[in-house]
Amino acid sequence: MRPIFADQSYLEDQHILIAVIAKDADNESYGECVVSLRCMFSEEPKDFECLLHHQGEEVGKIRSETRHVIYLIESHCGELDMMVSSIYT
């Protein structure tokens, strides 16, 4: 398996959009937040807290932790590639 992005510095500049949506057919959004990956690369779990907003109003808060596992994978050319897997709890 080959990683999609092997450059950790690129991934550190990225963000994850989290949306809390209704489970019914219309998938209505109840709130959204954005989490930066900048400080998430660590062998230890990292806590984060994010305010949920919907149409400009604060509607809640998410608290959780991320765990990033960084794999080094040897490609068929003998080069090492890095793959990042995330687990959110």
C-alpha positions in Angstrom: 0.0 0.0 0.0 1.3 3.4 -0.9 0.6 6.6 1.1 -1.4 9.3 -0.6 0.8 12.0 1.0 4.3 11.1 2.1 5.3 14.6 3.0 4.6 15.3 6.8 5.3 19.0 6.4 2.5 19.2 3.8 0.1 17.3 6.1 1.0 19.6 9.1 -0.4 22.5 7.1 -3.8 20.8 6.5 -7.1 20.9 8.4 -10.0 18.5 8.9 -13.5 19.8 8.6 -15.9 18.1 11.2 -19.6 18.4 10.6 -22.3 17.1 12.9 -25.2 16.2 10.7 -28.7 14.7 11.1 -29.0 11.0 10.5 -32.3 11.3 8.6 -32.6 11.7 4.8 -32.0 15.5 4.6 -28.5 15.3 6.3 -29.1 18.7 7.9 -25.9 20.1 9.5 -26.2 21.0 13.2 -22.7 22.4 13.5 -19.2 22.5 11.9 -15.7 23.1 13.1 -12.2 22.9 11.7 -9.2 21.1 13.4 -5.6 21.9 12.4 -3.2 19.0 12.0 -0.2 21.2 12.9 0.3 19.8 16.4 -1.1 16.4 15.9 2.0 14.5 14.8 3.1 12.7 17.9 3.5 9.2 19.3 1.3 10.3 22.3 -2.4 11.0 22.0 -3.2 14.7 21.5 -6.4 16.3 23.0 -8.3 18.9 21.1 -11.3 21.0 21.7 -13.3 22.8 19.0 -16.3 25.1 19.1 -19.1 24.0 16.7 -20.7 26.8 14.7 -23.8 26.9 12.5 -24.7 29.9 10.4 -22.3 32.0 12.4 -23.6 31.0 15.8 -21.9 28.9 18.4 -24.0 25.8 18.9 -21.7 23.4 20.9 -18.3 22.0 21.6 -16.4 18.9 20.6 -13.7 17.5 22.9 -11.7 14.5 21.8 -8.2 13.2 21.1 -6.3 12.1 18.0 -3.7 9.4 17.7 -1.5 9.4 14.7 0.4 6.4 13.7 3.3 7.0 11.3 4.3 4.1 9.2 7.5 3.8 7.2 6.8 1.7 4.1 9.5 0.4 1.8 8.4 0.8 -1.8 9.3 -1.5 -4.6 12.2 0.9 -5.5 13.7 0.6 -2.0 12.7 4.1 -0.9 11.0 4.7 2.4 7.6 6.3 2.3 5.6 7.6 5.3 1.9 6.8 5.8 -0.2 8.5 8.4 -3.2 6.8 9.9 -5.5 8.7 12.3 -7.8 7.4 14.9 -10.4 9.8 16.5 -12.1 8.8 19.7 
